[in-house]
């Protein structure tokens, strides 16, 4: 059984002055569904690490899941649930740009390729 940790990384650039509001909304509106899909929230980072009302912040949320089968299960569950897309759409007025990536530790890549 594959015990490698996979990291799902959401990077969201939010409009000036909205970082705190976005984080609160993310934790209340998005995070519960992600947890139900099997993800574990590892951390939320804010860059720059200050609240500046006139500048954007980048909010980086890192989720984890153990093994490729759990990652696939979470991904498929998210694709078949309209709630995540609806939540992101409801946040559009706060968002300048966003991306999602998936990563693992370098030593785990070989095992993750053996699917």
C-alpha positions in Angstrom: 0.0 0.0 0.0 1.3 3.4 -1.0 1.8 5.6 2.1 3.3 8.6 0.3 1.9 12.0 1.2 0.6 14.1 -1.7 0.2 17.8 -1.4 -2.6 19.7 -3.1 -1.7 23.4 -3.1 -4.1 26.2 -3.8 -2.6 29.6 -4.5 -5.0 32.5 -4.6 -4.1 36.1 -5.2 -6.8 38.1 -3.6 -7.9 41.7 -4.2 -6.4 44.4 -2.0 -7.8 44.4 1.5 -9.7 41.1 1.2 -7.3 38.5 2.5 -8.7 38.1 5.9 -12.3 37.9 4.6 -11.2 35.4 1.9 -9.5 33.1 4.5 -12.5 33.2 6.7 -14.7 32.3 3.8 -12.3 29.5 2.6 -12.3 27.9 6.1 -16.0 28.2 6.5 -17.3 27.5 3.0 -14.6 25.5 1.1 -12.7 23.6 3.8 -15.5 21.4 5.1 -16.3 19.9 1.7 -12.6 19.3 1.0 -12.3 17.5 4.3 -15.4 15.4 3.4 -13.6 14.5 0.1 -10.7 13.1 2.2 -8.2 16.0 2.3 -6.5 17.3 5.4 -5.6 21.0 5.7 -2.0 21.2 6.6 -1.6 25.0 6.6 -2.6 28.3 5.2 0.2 30.8 4.4 -0.2 34.5 3.6 2.3 36.4 1.5 3.4 39.0 2.1 2.9 38.2 5.8 1.2 41.5 6.6 -2.3 42.9 6.1 -1.9 45.8 3.6 -5.2 47.3 2.6 -3.9 48.7 -0.7 -2.1 45.6 -2.0 -2.8 42.1 -2.9 -2.0 39.1 -0.8 -1.3 35.6 -1.9 -3.1 33.0 0.2 -1.6 29.5 -0.1 -3.5 26.6 1.3 -1.8 23.2 1.5 -3.9 20.1 1.7 -2.6 16.6 2.1 -3.8 13.1 1.3 -2.0 9.8 1.7 -1.4 7.7 -1.4 -2.4 8.0 -5.0 -5.6 6.1 -4.5 -6.8 8.6 -1.9 -5.8 11.4 -4.2 -7.8 10.0 -7.1 -10.8 9.4 -4.8 -10.7 13.0 -3.6 -10.2 14.3 -7.2 -13.1 12.3 -8.6 -15.4 13.3 -5.7 -14.6 16.9 -6.4 -15.4 16.6 -10.1 -18.8 15.0 -9.4 -19.8 17.6 -6.7 -20.9 21.0 -8.0 -20.4 22.7 -4.6 -16.6 23.4 -5.0 -17.1 25.1 -8.4 -20.1 27.1 -7.0 -18.0 28.2 -4.0 -15.1 29.4 -6.2 -17.6 31.2 -8.4 -19.1 32.9 -5.4 -15.6 34.2 -4.4 -14.8 35.6 -7.9 -15.1 39.2 -6.8 -12.3 38.8 -4.3 -9.9 36.8 -6.6 -7.3 38.3 -8.9 -6.0 34.8 -9.9 -5.7 31.3 -8.6 -3.9 28.1 -9.3 -3.8 24.5 -8.0 -0.9 22.2 -8.1 -0.1 18.7 -6.7 3.3 17.7 -5.4 5.1 15.1 -3.4 8.5 14.7 -1.8 11.2 13.9 -4.4 11.9 10.5 -2.8 8.2 9.5 -3.2 7.8 10.2 -7.0 9.1 6.8 -8.2 6.6 5.0 -6.1 3.8 7.3 -7.2 4.6 6.6 -10.9 4.0 2.8 -10.3 0.2 2.9 -10.7 
